[in-house]
């Protein structure tokens, strides 16, 4: 098996039974904010696109690149399709001309037979509202000799199914870097922002390392990040100086983290790097001399500066295609979009539980405020007496007009991931709110609201430290025996960094999501609880 990096989360997997192109992305994403790092525009995309199979893990724009798929990928390729409850991914691929689909079952091993031979595959489909645009996935593929686990930026909660079906994993590709706007868009002091950044940077690497240790593959390829930010307004987001508060560390940082913890087998890849796997051995070949590969990372600021200069016309063209900021009030278009969705949902509107402000700017000045009143299920102007909102967003009217013009069903997969906005909140993160913004169609909101209403079984109990608790995280059901970490009386689930107060079961990260927990008899947790009760 030969695995070639095509940039970011993208790989070309060549086997004797055919080739699989995974998550190819080259064009700028999220309002020209994200670009692949290192640069992959020089790859032979026509050759890479002449594949037997196509796997697109989910619809995030750094995985699903419609222009690239339309222009360069063989439309007769068989699409390996995750089992998602809402068929948006299949519809988008059909619209691009793909017509052969192998529809998988979630976490079920399939044998795929093609003209060139037989492959065993499994796609783990994550289907909670927080997973991508209502879906994220990971691919396992085996040619009978080598087994690759392409986890990209999915976060499976049950990895036992991989080992049970495939045995030894030879190569594991996974995300380790940030892919979010937090904490940089929040209104907080620089000191607080940096503290949150340091915490998130370490947690995301701890989570990835936990996955690596659990899978136990012979070789590990850091992938699915980081993006590079080339627009002048966003250049500060790049980790080009080893900042411990930056959430976008590169491949070399995570490889160093693995080495620090005694984990061997890490492979550094750039676009065009190939890894040839033959039983226990691997041969890695870079497209440029090793010294030039290292220079990308040791002289990263210069590399980014050069790339920004070359991509400046691309950014300018993208911005020219945005809708103009000036024009009529956005109140009526936003009311027409949001109110029908708000009125269809009980769980999500009630979970948000308060009015949310949407402040829109022109030339940096706030010119209009629209209020999403979730308790009343209405969109309205701001009231004179309303001085402060518990949650709010500040966005350029150009971006808002663009997503309205384009009938964008997911503001998370457009405005929010662009990091071209500001926000504030009083209290914890509200998962229901961001779920609402990614479900701006009847089909999506119905599924998400039903998912929250359904509820999950939490009857299985584990012991962790001096505490007993439900086995599954109340957030997205990660196994707390593997991802739970206790410090004092705080439980952190390293899957997403959510936290709970073990003395009360209260979620410290978001509204709701209470944890069933209690101190073990005779443990320190019991002593602490007794002392607090006495106080």
N, C-alpha and C positions, 0 to 999 in steps of 0.2 A: 504494500500500500504506500502510495506517495501522497503526502499532504502538502499543499502549497498555500501559503498565506496570500490572500488577495486584499488584505487591509481590514482593519477594525475587527469585526466579528466574522469576516468573510474567509472561506476556505474553498479550495478546489481539491477534492478527494478523488484520486485516480486509483482504480482497482482493475483487476482482470475482468471483472463483470460489468465494467462501465464507470463513468465519472459522475460525481455529484458536485454541483456548484451550490455553495451555501452562503446565504446572506450577502450577495455582492452589493457593495455600495461605493460610489465614487463621486456623485454630484452633491453639492452642499445641501445640508438639511436644516430644518427649523429656522426659516427666514435667514438663510445664509450664515447662521451662527456656527454650525458644526461642519468640520471637514475631517476626512480620515487622516490619522497620523500613524506612521509617516505617509507622505504623499504616495498615492497609488494610481495617479492619472497616466503614468507611463506604461502600465501593464498592457499586454495584448488582450484586450477585452473581447475581441472577435473570436480568438482562439479559446479563451476561457469560457465564453458563452456557447461554444459548440459542445455542449455537455449532454449526457444521457439522462441525468436526473437533476431536478432543481429543488432545493429546500430553502424556503423562506420561513424563518422561525416565527415571525410575527410582523405586525404592520408598523412598528416604529420606523421612522424615516431614515434611521441609520442602519436599518436592516432591509427595508423595502424601498428600493430605488426604482420607481416606475420608468424613468427615462432610460436608465441603463438596461433594464429588463426589456423594454420595448425595442431598443436600438441594437442590442448586442447578444441577447440570449435566445437560443434555439427554441422556437415555439412548439416543436414536436417533442421537447424534453418532457419526461414524466415528472409531474410535480408530486413530491412526497408531502402530503397534506396533514397537518395536525388536526386532531379532533376537537374543534372549537364549537361552543354552543351557538355562537352567532357567526354566520358564514361570510363575514366581510372579506376575509383574506381570499377565499376562493373567488368571490365576485370580482375583486380587484384584479386578480391574475387572469380570470377569464376576459375581462375588459381589455387586457393587454395582448390577448391572442392565444394564451395557453389553453389547451383543450384536453390534455391527458392528465388525469389525476389519480393517484393512488391514495385512497382515503384510509388513513390508519385509525386504529382504536387506541385510546389513551393507555400508555404503559404496557402495550401488548406487543410481543415479538412477532414480526411478520417476515416471511420469506418472499422476496421480490425476485421474480424471474424475468429477465430481459433477453434480447438477442445475443448479448455477450456473456451471459452467465447468471449466477444466482448470488444475491446478497441477503444477509439477515439484517433487519433494521428494527428499531423501536423509536417512537416519538413520544416523549413524556409531555403531555399537554397540561399546562397550568391554566385554570379557567376562572380564577377568582377575579372580582372587579379590579383589584389592584395589580393584576398581572398584565403588563403591557396595555394595549388597547383591547381590553377584555380577552386577553390571551397572550401567553408566552410559551415557549417550548424548547426542548432539548432533543438532540438526535444522537442515537447510538447506531453505528454501522459496523458490520463485520464481514470480511471477505473470506472467512474461514481460517485465516492465518493471523490477521491483525484486527483488533477491535478499537475503534475510535469513539470517544464520547465527547460530542460537540455540545457543550452546555451553554455556549455564548453567554448572554446575560440573564438566563432563566435561573430561578431559584427553586428547584424541586424540593419537596418536603419529604419524599420517600425515595431514598437511593438504593434501598435493598433490592428493588426490582431489577436494577441494572446488573448487579452481581449474580442474582439468582438466574437470570436469563442468559448472561454472556460470560460469566466467570471473570477471568482476568481482563482488565482494561489496559491496553498498551499506551494509549495517548489520550490525554484529557485536556480539552480546550475550555477555558472559562474566564469570566469577567472578574476583575479585581479592583477596577478603578471606578470613580464616580460617573454617574449618568443622570444627574439631577440638578435642580436649581438651588437646592439648600446647601449652605445657609446664605449664599451671596446676595440673594434678592431681598432678604428680610431687613426691615428697619430695626437695627440694633447697633449697639456700640461696636467699634472695631475690635475691642478686646473680647467682647462676648462672641462676636462672629468668628474670631480666630479660635476661641476655645471650642466652639461647636465644630469648626472645620477640622481641628486636630482630632477630636473625638470621632468624627465620621470617617476620616481618612483611615484611622487605625481599625475601626470596626469593620469597614468594608474589606480590608485586607485580612482581618481575623476570620471573617465569614468565609472568604475565598479559601483561606488556608484550611479551615474546617472541612470544606468540601474536598479539597485535595487529600487530606488525611483520611477521610471517609472512603473515597473512591479507591485510593491506593494505586493509581496508575504508575506505570514505569516511567512515563514521560509526561510533562506538564507544559502546555503552551499558554501563556497569558494572552488574552484576546479581549475583544469587545470593549476596547478603550485603550487609552483615553482618546477622545476627539481632540482636535486642535482648533483654537479660536483665532481667526485671522483678521476679523474686523477690528479696527482701532478701538471701538467702544468695548470690546470684550477681551482684548489681549491680556488683561490682568488675570484672567482665569487660568492661563497656562501655567503649569508647574515647570518653569524653565530655570528655577534656581534652588530646587530642593526644599521648598517651603513645607514644613511639617503641618501647616494648617490648610494646605491645598488639597482638595479632594480628587484631583486628577493626576495622580502619580502615573509614571509610564511603566513599561514592561520591565525595565531594568530594576526599578524599585521593588516590584513584587518578587522578582527572581532573587533579589537580595534578602527579602523577607523569608522566602522559603529556605535559603541557605542558612540564615540565622537560626532557624528552627530544625536544622538537620535534615531537610528534605532535598534529596537529589533528583536529577532528571529534568530540571527546568530547561526549556529551549527558547532562546530569543529568536523571534521571527520579525521580519519587515516584509512589506509587500513584494512578492516574487521569491521569497525564501522557500526552499523545498526541504522536506524531511522524508527520507526514504526509510521505511520501517521493514526490518527483516528479522522476525522472531524477537530476540532480546536486544538487537543492535539497531542503531539509527545513524544515518548519514545526513548531515545538515549542510545545505549549500545555499549561500546567499547570492543575490544577483549582482552585488558589488563587493569589492574587497572588504575583508573583515575590519580593517582600520577605518574605512569609510562608514561602515555600519556603526561602529562604536562612536564615531564623531557625531552622528545624528543625536546621540544621547548626551555626550560629554560637552558638546557645543550646541545645545538645543536652542538657545535664544537666537543664535545666528541662523540655524536651520529654519526656525519659524519665521524670522524676518524675511529670509529669501522666499519662502513659500508664500508669505503674505503679499509680497511684491508681485509675484507671478499670478496670484489669484485675485488681485485687486479688480481687474476688469470683470471677473465672474461675479464678485460681490456687488459691484456697481450695476451690472445687468439684472441681478436678482432684485435689488432695491428698486430699480426702475419699473419692475413689474408689479410692485405693491400698489394697492389702491391709494389714491391721494388722501391725506389726512383731512383736508378741508371738505366741507359739504354740510348737508342737512344733519339735524340732530340724529343720534343713534338710538334714542329712546324707543321709538316705535319698532325698528328692526329687531332690537334686542328683546323687546316684549313679545314680538311675534315668534321669536326663536325659543325663548326660555319658558314662558308661561305654560304652554301646552306640556312641556316636559315636566315642569314642577308639579302640575296638577295630576300627572300620571303616577307619581311616586309618593308612597307613605313613608317607607323606611328611610329613604335618603333625605327627603325634606325634613322629616322629624329628627333624623340624626344630625343634620346641620344645625337646625334649631334656632337660628337667629338671622336677622337681615345681614346681607353682605354687600359692601360697597364696591362698585366698579367705577374708578376714576379714570377718565380718558384725557389725554394730553395732546396738544399741538405745540411743536417747538419747545417742548419741555414744560409748558404751562398747563395746569389743569383747566379744561374748558367745559367739561360736562361730567356729572356724576349720576349714575343710574344705580338704583338699589334693587337687589334681588331679595325680596322679602319671603324667605322660605316658610316661616310660620303661616303666613297668609297666602302663600303660593301665587304671589303676584310680583310683577316688575313695576317699579314706580320711581318717580323723581325723589330726590333727597328732601326730607322734611327740614324746615327751618330749625327745629329744636334738636336735630340730630347732629351732634358735634363729633362723635367718635363711634366707630363700629368695631365689633370684636374681631372681624376679619374683613380685609379689603385688598383690592388690587389697583395698581396704577399702571396703565398701558397706553401706548401711543395709539391714537385713533386710526392711524394708517394700518396697523396690524389688525385691529378689530374690524375695520372695513374690509380688509382682505379676506379674513376667515368667513365673514358673512357673504361676501361676493362668491367665494369658492364653495359655499355650503359645507364647510369643514365640520365633520361630526365630532371632533375630538380636539378641544383646546389644549389639552395636555400634550398631545402629539404635534402641536404647532406653536402656539404662543408661549406656553409655559416652558417647554424644553428649549426654546430659543434663548431663554434667560434674558430676554429683552423686556423685562417688566420689574416692578417693585411690589412688595406685599408687606402686610403687617398682620399680626394676630395677638389677641389677648387670651392667654390660655394655651392649651395644647393643640397639636396638629389635628385637623379635622379630615379624616379619610373620606367621609361621606361627601365633602365638598368637592374634592378633586375627582371622586368617582362621578359626580354629577357632570362635571365639565368634560369628561371623556365619553359621556353617554348621551349625546345630543341627537339621538334618533329614537323613534318609538321602540324599535326592536332592542336596542342596547339598554335603554332605561328599564324596560320590562324585565330583562334578564337580571340586571344588577339589583333591582329592587327585590326581585324574587330570591336572589342569592342571599341577601341580608335577612330576608324574612324567614328563610328556610331553617336557619340555625344549624349548629353542628354538635355532635355528641362529644362530651368532654368527660366521659365516665372513667376512662383509663387514668390511673394515678401512678405517679413516680415519686421517688425520693431524690432530692438534689440538695446537697449540703445538709443543713439542719432543718429542711423544710420538705413537706409533701405537697404535691400540686398536681393539677391535671397535666397529662402528658403532652397534649397538643396546645400550641400557642393560640390564645384567643384571637390573634390577628389573622394569620393565614395558615394556621395549623401545622407549623413546623414542629418537629419533635424536640421538646425542651430537654430531653435527656442528652441530646447531641448539640443543640444550639443554645441552651440556657446557661447563663453565667450569673453567679450571685456575688454581689459585693455589699456587705452589710445586710441591710434589709431590702435591697433593690435587686430585682431580677431583670436581666437584659437578655432578650432573644437576639442573638447575633445574626439571624436571618435578615432582619430589617432594622435592627437597633432599637426596637420598641422596648419600653421599660414598665415594670409594675412594682408597686409597693407591696411587699410580702405580708406586711402586718394588716393590711386592709383589703388586698386584692385589687386595689384601684389601679387602672392604667394611667401612667404618668405621661404618656405620649399623645393620646387622643381620647376623645369622648367615648364612653362605653368600653366594651372589650374587657370586662372584669375577669380576673383570674381566680379560679378556685384553688385556694392554698391554705395551709395551716402549718404551724411549727411542729416538728417531731417532738414527742414526749421526751423530756430530758435533754434536748438539744439546746444550743445557744439561742436559736430562734424562739424557743418557748420561754427562756429566761428573759429575753429582750421584750417579748410581748407582755409577760407578767409585770415587768418593771414599768413599761409604758402604761399598762392598765392601772397600776398603783398611782402613777403620776396623775 
